[in-house]
Each structure stands twice: as structure tokens, then as C-alpha cells.
Amino acid sequence: MTVVPVAPVVPLGGVTPAAAAPAAGSTQGGFGNILGDALQNVSDSERFADEMVGKLAAGEDVQVHDVLAATTKARLTVDLLVAVRDQAVQAYQQISNLQL
């Protein structure tokens, strides 16, 4: 049986070590900022879908499949938001029911 030597592991470029990552409490990527960005994304997708439906209803040059894609994306983002909210409420209820 022949044993083939393994080449040394080369570090990947662009990956920062955990020590160089921002702290959990920093303002760069906190939970509040992530949640705010997600809510803004939901709002933007709903606003865009409303604009597309309005343009279609007004008879402007808008493709029906673009309107369908925008409304579907808006619906899916709202569904995801509701699912995340439900999970957060469930987690809060489980924590509040813990015996101390």
C-alpha cells in the first residue's frame, strides 16, 4: 500500500479571523440593524410591487410577468417576515416560561 503525502493547507484569501471581526455589541452588524434592514427590504419590495400594479392599471408600458414577479416577491418577503416574527414570539414565550 502506497501512502500519498497530503499537501499543506493554504489559508483562503478574504476570510478574516474571528479576532478581527467586529464585536457582537458594535453598531456595525447588531441584531437591531439586521432587523431594521430586513424590515426596510420588506417595505421596499411592497412599495415596488404597488408601483408596478399602479403602472399596469394606468396602462403604462409594463410587462405582466414583471408585475407578477414583483407581487410574488413582496408576498414572499411578507411571509418570511411573519414566520420570523412567529419564531421570535415563540422563543420569547419559551424564555418567559423558564423556571428560575
DONU-931830 format. One record per residue: residue in three letters; z, y, x of N, C-alpha, C in turn. Coordinates in steps of 0.02 Angstrom, whole numbers, padded with zeros to 5 digits, always signed. Example, Ala and Ser with C-alpha at 12.3 -4.5 7.8 and 13.67 -1.06 7.14 Angstrom:
// residues 2
ALA+00390-00284+00660+00390-00225+00615+00390-00165+00660 SER+00354-00112+00642+00357-00053+00684+00394+00002+00645 
//
This chain:
// residues 100
MET+00000-00058+00042+00000+00000+00000+00000+00062+00045 THR-00045+00109+00028-00051+00170+00067-00016+00227+00030 VAL+00026+00263+00067+00062+00319+00038+00025+00383+00059 VAL+00005+00421+00008-00031+00484+00021+00020+00540+00022 PRO+00021+00581+00074+00069+00636+00075+00053+00689+00021 VAL+00105+00719-00004+00098+00770-00055+00094+00838-00021 ALA+00047+00878-00044+00039+00945-00016+00098+00989-00038 PRO+00117+01038+00004+00173+01081-00015+00156+01123-00077 VAL+00207+01141-00113+00199+01180-00174+00188+01253-00154 VAL+00135+01282-00181+00119+01352-00167+00141+01394-00226 PRO+00179+01448-00215+00201+01489-00271+00143+01523-00306 LEU+00150+01531-00372+00099+01564-00412+00104+01640-00402 GLY+00047+01673-00400+00047+01745-00395+00060+01777-00464 GLY+00093+01833-00465+00104+01868-00527+00165+01847-00566 VAL+00201+01796-00541+00261+01773-00576+00321+01804-00541 THR+00363+01839-00579+00421+01871-00549+00481+01826-00555 PRO+00522+01823-00505+00583+01782-00510+00630+01811-00562 ALA+00676+01770-00585+00722+01791-00637+00766+01849-00614 ALA+00781+01852-00549+00823+01907-00524+00787+01974-00530 ALA+00721+01974-00528+00683+02036-00532+00667+02056-00604 ALA+00681+02012-00651+00667+02026-00721+00718+02077-00747 PRO+00699+02117-00797+00747+02166-00823+00806+02133-00857 ALA+00862+02166-00856+00923+02139-00886+00915+02132-00961 ALA+00955+02088-00991+00948+02075-01063+00965+02136-01105 GLY+01010+02179-01081+01030+02237-01119+00987+02299-01105 SER+00936+02292-01064+00895+02351-01047+00853+02372-01107 THR+00828+02432-01104+00790+02459-01160+00717+02439-01157 GLN+00696+02403-01105+00626+02385-01099+00605+02330-01146 GLY+00645+02280-01156+00623+02223-01196+00678+02195-01240 GLY+00721+02238-01264+00777+02214-01305+00754+02188-01372 PHE+00800+02154-01405+00785+02124-01469+00765+02177-01520 GLY+00798+02233-01519+00781+02287-01566+00710+02313-01556 ASN+00690+02319-01493+00621+02342-01478+00570+02290-01500 ILE+00585+02227-01489+00539+02174-01509+00533+02172-01584 LEU+00589+02179-01619+00589+02179-01692+00552+02240-01718 GLY+00563+02298-01688+00528+02359-01708+00453+02353-01699 ASP+00433+02324-01642+00361+02315-01629+00330+02267-01680 ALA+00367+02215-01698+00341+02167-01747+00333+02199-01815 LEU+00383+02240-01835+00378+02274-01899+00321+02324-01899 GLN+00310+02358-01843+00255+02405-01838+00188+02368-01843 ASN+00184+02309-01814+00123+02269-01817+00109+02248-01889 VAL+00161+02229-01926+00152+02210-01996+00128+02270-02036 SER+00159+02327-02024+00139+02388-02060+00068+02408-02044 ASP+00048+02403-01981-00020+02421-01961-00071+02375-01993 SER-00056+02310-01995-00105+02263-02024-00111+02273-02099 GLU-00056+02290-02132-00060+02304-02204-00100+02369-02217 ARG-00087+02419-02176-00122+02483-02184-00197+02474-02173 PHE-00216+02435-02122-00286+02423-02108-00319+02384-02165 ALA-00284+02335-02191-00312+02296-02247-00321+02341-02309 ASP-00273+02385-02321-00280+02431-02378-00340+02478-02369 GLU-00350+02502-02307-00408+02544-02293-00473+02507-02305 MET-00476+02445-02283-00536+02405-02291-00551+02392-02365 VAL-00499+02377-02404-00509+02366-02476-00531+02430-02509 GLY-00502+02486-02490-00522+02550-02518-00594+02568-02503 LYS-00615+02554-02441-00685+02568-02422-00732+02523-02462 LEU-00714+02460-02471-00756+02415-02509-00761+02437-02582 ALA-00704+02458-02610-00704+02480-02679-00744+02545-02689 ALA-00745+02587-02636-00781+02650-02640-00856+02641-02628 GLY-00876+02581-02609-00947+02568-02599-00971+02584-02529 GLU-00925+02595-02482-00945+02609-02414-00973+02546-02381 ASP-01004+02555-02324-01036+02500-02288-00983+02458-02252 VAL-00953+02412-02288-00901+02368-02261-00921+02297-02279 GLN-00918+02253-02230-00934+02182-02243-00876+02149-02280 VAL-00893+02108-02328-00842+02074-02369-00799+02028-02325 HIS-00830+01995-02278-00791+01949-02236-00742+01987-02191 ASP-00758+02049-02173-00710+02090-02135-00650+02108-02178 VAL-00662+02123-02241-00608+02139-02287-00564+02077-02298 LEU-00597+02020-02306-00560+01957-02315-00518+01941-02254 ALA-00545+01951-02195-00508+01937-02134-00448+01984-02127 ALA-00458+02048-02144-00403+02096-02139-00348+02081-02189 THR-00366+02064-02250-00315+02050-02300-00279+01984-02285 THR-00315+01936-02258-00284+01872-02239-00235+01883-02181 LYS-00255+01923-02132-00211+01937-02076-00148+01973-02100 ALA-00156+02021-02145-00098+02056-02172-00052+02009-02209 ARG-00081+01965-02250-00040+01917-02287-00002+01870-02240 LEU-00036+01847-02188-00003+01801-02141+00052+01836-02101 THR+00042+01899-02083+00094+01934-02046+00155+01946-02091 VAL+00144+01960-02155+00200+01968-02201+00235+01902-02211 ASP+00198+01847-02218+00228+01781-02225+00270+01763-02164 LEU+00246+01780-02104+00284+01767-02043+00347+01810-02041 LEU+00341+01873-02062+00399+01917-02064+00452+01890-02111 VAL+00431+01866-02169+00478+01838-02217+00511+01775-02189 ALA+00473+01733-02155+00501+01672-02126+00553+01689-02072 VAL+00538+01739-02030+00585+01760-01978+00648+01789-02010 ARG+00638+01829-02062+00696+01857-02097+00740+01802-02126 ASP+00709+01752-02157+00747+01697-02186+00786+01659-02133 GLN+00755+01649-02075+00790+01614-02021+00848+01656-01995 ALA+00839+01721-01990+00892+01765-01966+00950+01766-02015 VAL+00936+01768-02079+00989+01767-02130+01025+01700-02128 GLN+00988+01646-02120+01019+01580-02116+01064+01575-02055 ALA+01041+01601-01998+01082+01600-01937+01145+01641-01946 TYR+01138+01700-01978+01197+01742-01991+01247+01706-02036 GLN+01222+01673-02087+01267+01637-02133+01303+01580-02097 GLN+01268+01545-02053+01299+01491-02016+01353+01518-01969 ILE+01339+01575-01937+01389+01604-01892+01449+01629-01931 SER+01436+01660-01989+01492+01686-02028+01535+01630-02059 ASN+01509+01571-02065+01546+01514-02092+01584+01475-02039 LEU+01578+01494-01976+01613+01459-01923+01688+01468-01930 GLN+01724+01415-01918+01798+01418-01919+01822+01441-01851 LEU+01861+01493-01851+01888+01517-01787+01959+01497-01777 
//
